[in-house]
Amino acid sequence: MKKEARVAFNKLKKLGCPVRESQPNYPDRGYFWIDAEVQESEGWLNYWSSDLFFGSDKLNKILASHGLYWEWYNSAYGCVYDG
């Protein structure tokens, strides 16, 4: 994981965002992913919510400040990539 992605990952994790490291054998899943199926995802992203479908402002600001963005891989998780 590149430095900017690692910093964003650690910052989000510290704030309680349910981030998970991607495995090297799944390069299409980005640097890391955000688990939308756990209770901790409330307030970060939710595929079924009109308010959080595009992610929270806090999530998007943190990622953007490190040159990253996220997008849905499926309704269970969003993957983080270079911006």
C-alpha positions in Angstrom: 0.0 0.0 0.0 1.4 3.4 -0.9 2.2 5.9 1.8 -0.8 8.2 1.2 -3.2 5.2 1.2 -1.7 3.9 4.5 -2.0 7.3 6.2 -5.7 7.5 5.1 -6.3 3.9 6.2 -4.9 4.6 9.6 -6.7 7.9 10.0 -10.1 6.3 9.1 -9.5 3.2 11.3 -8.7 5.5 14.3 -12.0 7.3 13.7 -13.9 4.0 13.8 -14.4 3.5 10.1 -14.6 -0.2 9.3 -11.6 -0.4 6.9 -10.1 -3.7 5.8 -6.8 -4.2 3.9 -7.0 -5.6 0.4 -5.3 -8.8 -0.3 -2.5 -8.8 -3.0 -4.3 -11.4 -5.1 -7.3 -9.1 -5.5 -5.8 -6.0 -7.2 -9.2 -4.8 -8.5 -10.2 -4.1 -4.9 -7.9 -1.1 -4.5 -5.6 -0.2 -1.6 -8.2 -1.0 1.0 -11.9 -1.4 1.3 -14.7 -0.2 3.6 -17.0 -2.8 5.0 -20.6 -1.7 4.7 -22.1 -4.7 6.3 -21.0 -4.1 9.9 -22.6 -1.9 12.5 -19.5 0.4 12.5 -20.3 1.4 9.0 -23.2 3.6 10.1 -22.3 7.1 9.5 -19.7 6.3 6.9 -21.4 4.6 3.9 -24.6 2.6 3.2 -25.6 1.3 -0.2 -29.3 1.4 0.7 -29.4 5.0 2.2 -30.0 8.0 0.1 -27.9 10.0 2.6 -24.8 7.7 2.6 -24.9 6.1 -0.8 -22.1 8.5 -1.8 -20.3 8.2 1.5 -20.1 10.6 4.4 -18.5 14.0 4.0 -15.9 13.0 6.5 -14.9 9.9 4.6 -14.8 11.7 1.2 -12.7 14.6 2.6 -10.2 12.3 4.3 -9.7 10.3 1.1 -9.6 13.4 -1.2 -6.9 15.0 1.1 -4.7 12.0 0.3 -5.4 11.8 -3.4 -7.8 8.9 -3.1 -11.5 8.1 -3.8 -13.8 5.2 -3.2 -16.5 3.5 -5.2 -18.9 0.6 -4.6 -17.5 -2.8 -5.5 -20.9 -4.3 -4.6 -23.5 -3.5 -2.0 -21.3 -5.0 0.8 -18.2 -2.8 0.4 -16.5 0.2 -1.2 -13.0 0.0 -2.5 -10.4 2.8 -2.3 -8.3 3.8 -5.3 -6.0 6.6 -6.5 -7.9 9.8 -7.3 
